[in-house]
Amino acid sequence: MRTLPALILAALFTVAYIALLYALVTWLWPLFPPWLKLIGFILLAVFAIGSPLLVLARLARRHPETGARLVRLLGGKAPPGVDPTANAPGRPPRDQDSHKP
């Protein structure tokens, strides 16, 4: 029952975000001086590259077994001291997790 309002709100935020980005690129960006364009470009690049990396780092801190499993999938060895079958500290037992690999 709460899913539909959350979905509508997320869609509205997405539309507003896209509209603001469009307005920035279409109308405001040409008015900026070159030095401000350079700073803006660097900040946009840092945020676009940095945000997924921060999410992956947070995932690795919360679920160390996931990182070890990924390393094994890619053909490497798990780091010493990380048991891929163990639960992370403070996490519920694995059988209570909502997803299974």
ZALUM-77195 format. One line per 5 residues: number of its first residue (from 1); their letters; for each residue y, x, z of N, C-alpha, C. Coordinates in pm, 1 decimal. Atoms other than C-alpha are relative to their C-alpha. Layout:
N
NUM> A> Y/X/Z/Y/X/Z/Y/X/Z; ...
# end
This chain:
101
1> MRTLP> -119.0/80.9/0.0/0.0/0.0/0.0/126.6/86.1/0.0; -116.8/-87.8/-3.8/235.6/288.5/70.1/7.4/93.0/-120.4; 4.3/-91.6/113.7/136.6/471.4/-246.5/102.0/-38.0/-106.2; -90.6/44.2/106.6/342.8/261.5/-488.0/146.3/34.6/29.6; -138.2/-41.1/-26.4/681.2/308.5/-312.2/19.2/151.9/-5.4
6> ALILA> -9.6/-146.2/5.7/611.4/680.8/-276.4/-0.9/48.0/-145.3; 5.8/-35.9/140.7/522.7/702.4/-645.2/131.5/-32.7/-70.9; -128.6/38.6/59.9/838.8/516.0/-746.5/110.5/94.9/44.2; -101.0/-92.5/-50.6/1053.1/737.3/-523.5/-14.3/138.6/-63.0; 22.7/-129.8/63.6/892.7/1052.8/-663.7/44.4/-3.3/-146.1
11> ALFTV> -43.2/12.1/139.9/953.8/926.9/-1018.8/152.7/-1.2/-10.2; -146.6/2.8/1.2/1319.9/854.0/-938.2/59.4/138.3/26.1; -47.1/-135.2/-27.0/1369.1/1201.0/-790.2/-22.2/90.5/-121.2; 29.2/-80.5/118.7/1205.5/1355.4/-1096.9/99.4/-29.0/-111.2; -96.9/38.2/103.8/1430.7/1160.3/-1334.5/138.5/54.6/34.7
16> AYIAL> -130.7/-51.6/-40.9/1739.9/1255.1/-1132.4/6.9/151.5/-16.7; 4.8/-145.5/14.0/1635.0/1621.9/-1130.5/13.6/40.3/-146.5; -7.0/-31.1/142.9/1581.8/1625.7/-1507.1/138.8/-32.5/-54.6; -134.3/36.7/46.7/1913.9/1445.8/-1565.5/103.7/102.9/45.1; -93.5/-102.2/-48.8/2099.7/1698.3/-1348.8/-16.5/132.4/-74.2
21> LYALV> 21.6/-122.1/77.5/1938.2/1990.9/-1526.7/55.2/-13.7/-142.0; -53.1/24.5/133.6/2027.5/1836.9/-1863.3/153.0/8.2/1.4; -146.4/-4.5/-10.2/2388.6/1787.9/-1752.4/48.7/142.7/21.0; -39.5/-138.7/-23.9/2405.5/2146.0/-1625.5/-3.4/80.2/-129.1; 15.5/-80.1/121.6/2277.8/2293.8/-1950.2/91.7/-49.6/-111.1
26> TWLWP> -77.3/54.8/111.4/2465.8/2059.1/-2183.7/150.5/12.3/19.9; -144.3/9.0/-18.3/2809.3/2027.7/-2027.5/59.4/110.9/85.8; -59.2/-97.5/-90.7/2859.7/2276.5/-1745.7/-23.3/144.9/-41.9; 33.2/-138.8/32.2/2684.0/2591.6/-1869.1/97.9/61.2/-101.0; -95.1/-60.8/95.2/2915.9/2643.7/-2172.1/137.2/30.2/61.3
31> LFPPW> -130.3/-23.6/-62.7/3217.8/2630.5/-1939.1/1.7/121.2/91.9; 7.7/-111.8/-93.0/3094.5/2912.0/-1715.4/41.7/129.5/-68.2; -26.9/-133.1/54.1/3226.7/3265.4/-1761.4/-131.7/78.7/-12.1; 125.4/-74.4/21.3/2967.5/3521.6/-1877.0/-62.6/56.0/127.2; 57.6/-56.3/-121.9/2928.6/3682.8/-1533.4/-70.3/-107.5/83.1
36> LKLIG> 64.2/108.3/-74.4/2847.5/3344.4/-1376.7/-127.5/-46.4/-70.1; 121.5/32.5/74.4/2599.0/3268.7/-1654.4/-110.9/99.0/31.8; 99.3/-102.3/-31.4/2423.0/3597.7/-1580.8/-58.2/-21.4/140.0; 47.5/26.1/-137.1/2403.2/3525.0/-1207.3/-85.7/-125.9/3.7; 78.4/124.3/4.2/2282.1/3170.6/-1275.5/-134.8/19.6/-65.8
41> FILLA> 126.4/-26.7/67.8/2018.2/3293.2/-1518.5/-95.6/76.4/90.8; 84.6/-77.5/-91.0/1889.0/3547.7/-1266.6/-52.5/-87.5/113.4; 44.8/88.8/-109.0/1878.0/3287.3/-986.8/-104.5/-99.5/-48.6; 99.6/93.4/54.4/1695.9/3035.9/-1207.8/-133.8/70.3/-23.5; 123.6/-74.6/23.1/1442.5/3303.3/-1305.2/-70.7/31.9/131.6
46> VFAIG> 60.5/-31.9/-130.3/1387.7/3408.2/-942.7/-65.1/-123.4/60.5; 57.9/122.0/-56.1/1333.1/3048.8/-833.3/-120.4/-47.6/-80.4; 111.8/46.2/83.2/1107.2/2965.8/-1128.9/-123.4/86.8/19.3; 113.8/-89.3/-20.2/888.4/3271.9/-1068.4/-40.1/5.1/146.4; 28.9/-17.2/-141.9/916.8/3289.4/-691.0/-64.4/-118.9/67.3
51> SPLLV> 53.6/115.5/-71.8/833.6/2933.5/-592.2/-151.6/-14.0/-13.2; 146.7/5.1/3.0/474.5/2932.7/-726.8/-63.4/114.0/78.3; 55.9/-112.2/-75.6/417.9/3276.0/-573.8/4.2/-27.4/150.2; -7.7/33.5/-142.4/536.8/3152.9/-234.6/-103.4/-104.6/38.0; 103.1/100.9/-26.8/305.7/2852.6/-257.8/-136.9/66.0/7.1
56> LARLA> 128.2/-70.8/-4.8/12.7/3081.8/-337.5/-12.2/85.7/125.8; 4.5/-79.7/-122.9/103.4/3310.8/-46.6/-24.7/-88.4/121.8; 21.2/92.7/-110.9/122.3/3013.4/190.3/-144.8/-50.3/0.1; 139.3/44.1/9.9/-215.4/2890.9/62.3/-94.4/109.2/49.4; 85.5/-110.2/-43.0/-367.6/3234.5/118.1/6.0/19.7/151.2
61> RRHPE> -9.6/-14.5/-145.6/-234.0/3247.4/476.1/-75.1/-111.7/71.5; 64.4/113.0/-67.4/-364.3/2901.6/562.8/-149.5/-5.1/-24.4; 141.9/8.0/36.9/-698.9/2933.4/385.0/-47.4/136.2/-50.6; 41.0/-132.9/47.1/-814.2/3298.3/376.5/-131.8/-2.9/-75.5; 127.6/6.9/71.3/-1159.4/3190.6/258.2/19.8/-35.6/-147.1
66> TGARL> -27.4/35.3/139.3/-1003.7/3049.0/-60.9/33.1/124.5/-80.6; -32.6/-123.9/68.8/-858.8/3386.4/-152.6/-123.6/86.2/-22.8; 122.3/-78.0/14.7/-1192.3/3556.7/-89.5/-89.3/-60.1/-107.4; 80.2/67.6/101.3/-1368.4/3296.2/-304.1/56.5/26.9/-139.8; -63.4/-27.0/128.5/-1116.4/3349.9/-585.8/-26.8/144.0/-44.2
71> VRLLG> 27.9/-139.7/33.0/-1165.3/3727.2/-570.1/-143.4/12.9/-49.7; 139.4/-5.8/43.1/-1542.8/3679.5/-596.5/-17.0/-63.4/-137.9; 8.7/64.3/130.9/-1498.0/3440.2/-891.5/49.5/91.8/-110.8; -55.9/-90.4/98.7/-1292.9/3703.7/-1070.6/-78.6/129.9/-10.7; 87.9/-115.8/14.0/-1569.6/3960.0/-1022.9/22.4/109.6/100.2
76> GKAPP> -25.2/-102.8/-100.2/-1435.0/4153.9/-727.2/-77.5/-26.4/127.8; 61.9/19.8/-130.3/-1546.3/4188.1/-367.5/102.5/-62.3/93.2; -88.3/60.1/-99.4/-1402.6/3984.0/-83.4/53.3/108.9/92.2; -53.8/-100.1/-92.3/-1171.0/4179.7/147.6/-83.3/7.2/126.9; 79.0/-11.0/-122.6/-1341.7/4316.2/458.0/58.9/-85.3/110.9
81> GVDPT> -43.8/79.8/-113.7/-1326.6/4090.7/760.6/29.0/-144.8/-33.6; -23.8/139.2/38.2/-1287.7/3767.5/563.4/-133.5/-60.3/-38.9; 123.4/71.1/30.2/-1585.7/3537.9/569.1/35.1/-121.6/-84.2; -38.5/111.8/84.5/-1554.7/3299.1/274.0/-57.0/-133.6/45.7; 56.2/125.8/-47.4/-1767.9/3041.6/454.1/62.9/-46.1/130.9
86> ANAPG> -59.4/33.7/-129.7/-1563.3/3047.1/776.1/125.1/-84.9/-18.5; -123.0/78.8/1.5/-1280.9/2812.0/859.6/116.5/85.6/46.6; -120.3/-69.4/-45.0/-927.6/2937.8/898.0/31.8/-44.2/142.1; -34.3/38.3/-137.5/-793.0/2939.0/1255.6/83.5/-127.5/2.7; -75.7/124.2/-14.7/-671.6/2598.2/1361.3/-34.0/-105.9/-102.4
91> RPPRD> 37.9/97.1/102.4/-841.5/2421.6/1072.1/-119.4/-80.6/48.5; 118.4/78.5/-35.3/-1091.9/2139.3/1112.1/-122.5/55.2/-71.5; 121.1/-46.0/68.7/-1453.4/2203.4/1016.5/2.6/-40.7/-147.3; -4.2/18.5/143.9/-1515.5/2222.7/645.4/-50.7/-137.2/-44.4; 53.3/128.7/42.3/-1715.3/1898.5/629.4/103.6/-111.9/14.8
96> QDSHK> -104.8/100.6/-11.7/-1395.5/1709.9/726.4/106.5/14.8/-107.3; -97.7/-18.1/106.4/-1197.2/1850.6/434.9/-20.0/-106.4/-107.6; 7.6/108.2/97.5/-1116.3/1601.9/161.0/-52.2/48.6/-135.2; 48.2/-51.0/128.7/-1219.5/1830.7/-125.0/-111.5/100.8/21.6; 110.6/-94.5/-5.9/-1532.8/2027.4/-189.0/-2.4/76.3/-132.1
101> P> 4.4/-77.0/125.8/-1555.1/2313.2/-441.8/-130.1/-20.8/-74.6
# end
